[in-house]
Amino acid sequence: MFKAILAAFAALTIAPIGIANAQQSDVRHGAMLFGANCFQCHGRDGSGGIAPKLTGQGNAASWPFERFRNAVLAGYGERNRPLNEIMPHFGYVKIAPSGRIPTDDELRAIQAYLKSVGATPAPSPVVIRDRALRS
Ligand code: HEC
């Protein structure tokens, strides 16, 4: 009985940590890929440069995966609009560092990275009130 409870407890505590680690490593992988292939045009952290901002609500970070994939591989944006030809078609030019057509895992990692930008939890109201009281 005790062992069963222990096992259930272990499953409950370990599972979320495993999921969090998987997401963390996706984000790190995505950051590496973004740095190697995208930041020159889309700006550091995907915040925009000569090419549009990719982060934030409504932008590519929050698009359904299939649409994101279609844009990166084949250069089609929302409602299948052909993107400006400056945007490389990574299904054709390949991605660094593998030198291959990006896999779905790599594309998901890039999108996970873009989603993670600016997603840190807002500071707690207590901290904000503290600061206000001190100033
Ligand atoms: C050489 C410059 C360049 C590089 C490198 C580049 N892009 Fe782009 N990208 C563009 C331009 C320019 C557009 C805008 C095209 C348009 O709106 O017609 C664009 C558009 C996009 C869009 C559609 C955005 C929207 O809101 O419509 C996505 C998604 C995107 N790029 C993802 C990426 C990813 C991911 C990478 C790296 C794997 C990357 N791009 C690398 C230039 C670039």
Residues whose N, C-alpha, C, O or C-beta is under 5 A from the ligand:
A	BS01	HEC	N37 C38 C41 I50 A51 P52 K53 A60 F68 A71 V72 G77 P82 L83 N84 I86 M87 P88
